[in-house]
Amino acid sequence: MFRARLIRAGILFAVAAAGTTSCGKTQFTQPNLKTGVVSVQGFEQYLNSAQKESRELLIDGRVTNIEWDLTGNPSVVLLEGGAGGNYYVLVRSLWTLDKFGETDGFYLLLEWPDRIENRLEQPLVTSADVLSDTGDTLIDCSSDALIRESSWSRSPLKEDQLSIELFSDSLGSYPADVWRWGAETTDPCTPVNGSEFTGAITDGDTLGSTTHPAAGYLEDLYDVGGGPVRDQGSWTYIFDNHNPGSNVPLFITSKGSRDSRLNRAKPTAYVLWHSVEKPFQACENGHPPDNPIREDDASVRDKSWNPGDYVPAFSTSMPTESQRDVIGKGQWLAGKWALEVRRDLTTLYQPPDVNGVRQAPIPRLDDVQLVPGRRYMMRISIYDGTTKATSRSQLFPIYLRP
């Protein structure tokens, strides 16, 4: 993220798309900050061809005109922070109707400048060197050097993160919904297509593959005034890939039946998919195991472990229960993040059957339910590869315009 001394470059980059050049000027000028965000009405499906074919809005981190132009110019929200620096975030929003005219989803698009894409969250780093540049074995497979505690350490690298606080009324009163996006911990938790992956686990791998196939699941929390508490259910990164007090990985990515299906087609550089992982051992088939991150890169000749190689510090899987409510996807390109977020306007809970009779779904008590025509307050916080240097906005209103 742009620090204080670089804020102006960040401002110019962030507002370029908003068209903030003054008449007769050739340089971008500081924008007029919006006092709030207007969420406009749209449709969950839109026509995307001359043949009037329709498809759902995609949560994929790509800002396409056909999806977002109807919201008009973005609101420009100032984020302020000490070590985190000051910069602007562009905010767009819409709420949707389904094909039957019933209220459906709430969408946000957030764009902010960031010179460096931080995808790794404290990975486990090795100092072991299995093969020399000439291919000679440096570590005997029968030794435990590859899995020795002294061969591993925890990197201080932190992921880029963003949190959204959505308060329950126009005064900024609690309770509040809190949605946390992490570039490694939530963003890559996307479904797989069960028809393409033999052995894919229903819901465990394929959840959401027919509705929002490119979207990950944000961490969903609820704050009644004493601090945010996670909603019910397991989140995407619940499985630690190490024993308590240890930095030695427990698992690494496993190869599937086809090389192209390695790690269920998720990026091995920062994702360890829980359903296809395998134990990390000193020996495999009489040889030190290959590094799966290097396996997935055909340009790298040496497939074994080298000093500085790493393994994700946790394994990832699909969430459960209320942790499934908020989806999102971020894309970093040319020094800027674009994050698309979606949640149902009304989130529902299915009560257990009573005397064998199925009960009607009811609104969840750990979510702020959104109603078109009402005004709410929001706040945005961004962590640029750290948990300490935070930039945060003031509370600002968002209006779901009928």
SVG drawing of the C-alpha trace seen along z (x, -y; Angstrom):
<svg xmlns="http://www.w3.org/2000/svg" viewBox="-45 -25 72 72">
<polyline fill="none" stroke="black" stroke-width="0.4" points="0.0,0.0 1.2,-3.5 2.7,-5.0 2.3,-8.6 5.1,-9.9 3.6,-8.2 0.0,-9.0 -0.4,-11.4 0.6,-8.7 -1.9,-6.4 -4.6,-9.0 -4.0,-9.7 -4.0,-6.0 -7.2,-5.3 -9.3,-8.2 -8.2,-8.0 -11.1,-5.8 -13.5,-8.2 -12.6,-10.9 -11.5,-13.6 -9.6,-15.9 -10.5,-19.5 -11.5,-21.5 -8.4,-22.7 -6.1,-20.5 -4.0,-17.6 -3.4,-16.2 -5.8,-14.6 -6.9,-16.7 -7.9,-15.7 -11.5,-14.3 -14.5,-15.6 -15.2,-13.1 -18.7,-11.6 -20.7,-11.8 -22.1,-8.4 -22.8,-5.5 -26.0,-4.9 -26.8,-1.2 -29.0,-1.1 -31.5,1.5 -30.5,4.0 -31.3,7.5 -29.5,10.7 -29.4,11.7 -28.5,9.4 -28.7,9.7 -25.2,10.1 -25.8,10.7 -27.8,9.7 -29.7,12.9 -30.9,11.7 -29.1,14.5 -28.9,13.8 -26.5,14.8 -26.0,14.0 -23.7,11.2 -20.2,12.8 -18.2,12.4 -14.8,12.8 -12.8,9.6 -13.1,8.4 -14.7,5.0 -16.9,5.2 -19.0,2.3 -22.1,4.4 -22.2,5.3 -21.2,2.0 -22.0,-0.9 -25.6,-1.1 -24.3,-2.2 -22.9,-5.5 -19.7,-7.1 -18.1,-5.5 -18.1,-7.1 -14.6,-8.1 -14.0,-7.2 -10.9,-8.4 -9.1,-5.9 -6.7,-7.3 -3.9,-5.6 -0.6,-6.2 1.8,-3.5 -0.8,-2.4 -0.9,-5.7 -3.9,-7.7 -5.5,-6.9 -8.8,-6.6 -11.1,-3.6 -13.6,-3.7 -17.0,-2.2 -19.9,-1.1 -23.0,0.9 -26.2,2.4 -29.0,4.6 -30.8,7.0 -34.1,8.6 -34.4,12.1 -36.2,13.2 -39.5,13.3 -39.1,9.7 -38.3,10.7 -35.4,9.0 -32.2,11.0 -28.6,9.9 -26.5,7.0 -23.3,6.2 -20.2,4.1 -17.2,3.2 -14.2,1.9 -11.0,0.7 -7.9,-0.6 -4.2,-1.2 -1.5,1.3 1.9,1.4 2.6,5.0 0.3,8.0 0.7,9.7 -0.8,13.2 1.1,15.2 0.0,15.4 3.0,16.5 4.1,19.5 6.3,22.3 9.8,21.8 12.5,24.5 16.3,24.1 16.8,27.7 18.5,28.2 17.8,31.7 19.6,31.4 22.6,29.4 22.5,27.5 24.2,30.5 21.5,32.9 23.6,34.5 21.7,35.5 22.5,33.3 20.1,34.9 19.9,38.7 16.3,39.8 16.6,42.0 17.6,39.0 15.0,36.7 16.8,33.5 13.9,32.5 11.3,32.7 13.6,31.7 12.3,28.8 15.5,26.9 14.9,27.0 11.7,24.9 10.7,21.4 7.7,19.2 7.9,16.3 6.7,12.9 4.9,12.2 1.3,11.2 -1.5,11.2 -3.5,8.1 -6.8,7.9 -9.9,5.8 -12.8,5.7 -16.3,4.2 -18.4,3.2 -22.1,2.8 -24.1,1.2 -27.8,1.9 -29.1,-1.7 -28.4,-5.1 -26.9,-6.2 -24.2,-3.6 -25.7,-1.6 -24.7,1.9 -25.2,4.7 -23.0,4.7 -22.0,7.3 -18.3,7.6 -17.0,9.3 -13.3,10.0 -11.5,10.8 -8.0,12.2 -5.9,12.5 -4.8,16.0 -7.1,17.1 -10.5,16.6 -10.0,15.4 -8.9,18.7 -11.6,20.8 -13.6,21.3 -15.7,24.3 -14.7,27.0 -16.8,28.4 -17.8,31.9 -18.0,33.1 -14.3,32.2 -12.8,33.6 -13.1,37.3 -13.8,37.8 -14.8,34.2 -16.6,34.0 -20.2,32.6 -20.2,29.3 -16.7,30.0 -15.3,29.2 -18.3,28.2 -20.3,25.8 -21.5,22.9 -20.2,24.3 -23.5,23.7 -24.2,20.2 -21.0,18.3 -18.2,20.5 -15.4,18.0 -16.2,16.6 -14.5,17.4 -16.1,17.2 -15.4,14.2 -15.2,14.7 -18.5,13.6 -18.6,12.0 -21.1,10.3 -20.5,7.4 -23.0,6.4 -20.7,3.8 -18.1,5.9 -16.0,6.8 -16.6,9.0 -17.4,12.7 -17.4,15.3 -20.8,16.5 -21.6,20.2 -19.8,22.6 -16.2,23.4 -14.3,20.8 -12.1,21.5 -8.7,21.8 -9.6,23.6 -7.0,26.4 -3.6,25.5 -0.9,27.2 1.5,27.7 1.4,29.0 1.2,26.4 4.6,24.9 6.0,26.4 6.9,25.0 7.2,28.3 4.4,28.8 2.0,31.7 0.7,31.8 1.7,30.8 -0.2,30.7 -0.9,34.1 -0.9,34.8 -4.3,36.1 -4.9,38.6 -3.8,36.0 -1.1,33.3 -3.5,30.6 -5.7,31.5 -3.0,30.9 -4.5,29.3 -8.0,29.3 -6.7,26.7 -6.1,24.2 -2.7,22.2 -0.2,24.3 1.8,21.2 -0.6,20.2 -3.3,22.8 -3.3,26.2 -6.7,27.8 -7.7,30.0 -9.5,32.7 -6.4,33.6 -3.5,33.0 -1.0,35.7 1.3,36.2 4.7,34.5 7.3,37.2 11.1,37.5 10.9,40.2 8.5,41.0 9.0,44.0 12.6,44.2 13.3,40.6 12.9,37.2 9.5,35.9 9.2,33.3 8.2,29.7 4.6,29.4 5.0,25.7 7.8,26.4 6.0,29.4 3.3,27.1 5.8,24.8 7.1,26.5 9.7,23.8 11.6,24.9 14.0,27.8 14.7,28.6 11.6,30.1 13.0,30.8 13.3,28.6 15.7,25.6 16.3,23.1 13.6,20.5 10.9,22.8 7.7,22.7 4.4,24.5 1.1,22.7 0.7,22.6 -2.9,23.8 -5.1,25.9 -8.2,24.6 -11.7,26.0 -15.3,24.9 -17.0,23.2 -20.1,24.4 -23.4,22.9 -23.5,19.1 -19.9,18.8 -21.3,19.5 -23.3,16.2 -20.8,13.8 -18.9,14.5 -16.2,12.4 -13.3,12.3 -10.3,10.0 -8.0,9.4 -4.8,7.5 -3.6,5.9 -1.1,3.1 -0.9,1.8 -4.6,1.9 -7.0,4.4 -10.6,4.8 -12.8,6.7 -16.3,7.8 -18.6,8.9 -22.1,10.3 -24.5,11.4 -28.2,12.1 -30.2,9.1 -32.0,11.5 -30.0,14.4 -32.1,17.4 -31.8,20.2 -33.6,23.5 -35.0,24.5 -35.1,28.3 -38.2,30.2 -40.9,30.3 -42.7,33.7 -41.6,34.5 -43.0,31.2 -40.6,29.0 -40.5,25.5 -40.3,22.3 -36.9,20.6 -36.4,17.6 -33.9,14.7 -30.6,15.3 -30.1,13.5 -26.4,13.1 -26.7,11.0 -27.8,7.5 -30.8,8.0 -30.9,5.4 -34.1,3.8 -34.4,1.6 -35.4,-1.9 -33.4,-2.0 -30.1,-3.7 -27.2,-2.0 -23.7,-3.0 -20.5,-1.4 -16.8,-1.5 -13.9,0.0 -10.5,1.1 -7.5,2.3 -4.4,4.1 -1.5,3.9 0.5,7.1 0.4,6.5 -1.9,6.7 -0.6,3.5 -0.5,0.8 -4.3,0.3 -6.0,-2.4 -9.6,-3.0 -12.5,-5.1 -14.8,-7.1 -18.4,-5.9 -20.2,-6.7 -23.9,-6.2 -25.1,-3.7 -28.6,-4.0 -30.4,-1.1 -32.4,-3.2 -35.7,-1.7"/>
</svg>
